[in-house]
Amino acid sequence: MTNRLAVSIVILLAELDGCASSAIDSRDAAAVHDGSIDGAINADAGDASIGVAPITLALGLDHTCMLRGGVVKCWGRNDSGQLGLEDTRDRGEKASDMGAGLPSVKLGTGRTAKTIVAGYDHTCAILDNDSVKCWGKNAEGRLGVADLINRGDLPGMGDGLVAVSLGTGRTVMAIAAGNFHTCAILDNGSVKCWGGNADAQIGAGDRIDWGDLPAEMGDGLPIVDLGKGRTAKAIAAGDTHTCARLDNGAIKCWGGNRMGQLGLGDHDDRGGQPGEMGDALAAVNLGAGRTAKALAMRSNHACVLLDNGAMKCWGRNTYGQLGLGDKFARGDDGAKMGDALTSVDLGTGRTAKAIVAMLEKTCAVLDDDRIKCWGNNAYGQLGQGDRNNRADGPGEMGNALAPVQLGTGRTVKWLAIGGYHACAVLDDDRLKCWGRNTYGQLGLGDIVDRGDETGPMGDALPAVDVGQ
């Protein structure tokens, strides 16, 4: 077992109560809840993806995956085999890489996918038989196949790709992929996590990696203690921490807490010592009487949609990703949480149907099915036609924050965000992507960024050729 120092980020989540869910309804993250898109997605929001559409998406740091009709196709960066195409060649940089020229991922004889999620540089799918298969980078054992060998970079996918063993008779309802670790909600509502654990993000009461040896998976993989009688409805994995939305609407988080991302009013990690989980782990204070309907988390910040329709975020805020008009972290001081934690201003009369979060940025699908994004905009990933961050200073949120322009009269069915890019399935079922495109992750047959000062948005933004 290795114990590696964690460094970067990413996440993904999954929701499990019969409506959205990284798996529950055959998608990776979105869902219809009470007649609307449930911002929890892939987990409540996870790989930063949410919505209802014939095409669903999962975005990693620099790669994009699409699920349609049970078939998975991926493009962008492929140095660790995260595209699952049995090589390490990037796809999407040339027009011939896309459409009919893009192979599908081999999942096994007769197998199809119900849900996909993407971590920093690995990808997982819940299959039609409720098993999980993962491919890409396998440092720290994040693929859950009892070794440290990458999958998807050489021949051996399909029947040769081993399903993750999560215990005798257990199947998977939802899954979340972080930078260094992966978590799943099982059919009995319990949670198991595997991979990197330097910051206690596995929640096992230690800091040793899990999943790189045979004895560490299956029945040998510990169940995360969420508290007496508690089960999980959604799970989200960041770079060094994990959060779950429980059956009672509470949020519990464990792992690294340097930026207050656990929302517990201090900087102390949780889950690395015996006695820190279960009933001893406090729920995040969301405000008097408040519960969470959806959870979105990426890197070192988290956001929730509350039962009263408000949206609140905490954790790191270097780029304004909390949407509060400053760069100050929240969650590291108990006086800033609960009723004192300001709600995100989305504009006059506007509310969020769904929320997603990823590397230093956050997006919301509004009640009018348009998108607003804020935080880091170094590559135009906010879709504003420039490279200026949003919400890191006063006067940039609310009515001042323009919706992303995706074309005249166009609205959104599905939204996913990656490390520095974003993709949306529109109401006409076309797919559009914008932001960084260094590895062809936008799927446009070139490596030109879109959404910045040089890259077009709106009607001028090309649709991705996803084939027939």
Beta strands, then each sheet from edge to edge (+ up, - down):
strand 1: 12-15
strand 2: 32-33
strand 3: 36-37
strand 4: 49-51
strand 5: 55-59
strand 6: 63-68
strand 7: 71-76
strand 8: 113-118
strand 9: 122-127
strand 10: 132-136
strand 11: 172-177
strand 12: 181-186
strand 13: 191-195
strand 14: 232-237
strand 15: 241-246
strand 16: 251-255
strand 17: 292-298
strand 18: 301-306
strand 19: 311-315
strand 20: 352-358
strand 21: 361-366
strand 22: 371-375
strand 23: 412-417
strand 24: 421-426
strand 25: 431-435
sheet 1: 1+ 14- 15+ 16-
sheet 2: 2+ 3-
sheet 3: 4+ 23- 24+ 25-
sheet 4: 5+ 6- 7+
sheet 5: 8+ 9- 10+
sheet 6: 11+ 12- 13+
sheet 7: 17+ 18- 19+
sheet 8: 20+ 21- 22+
end
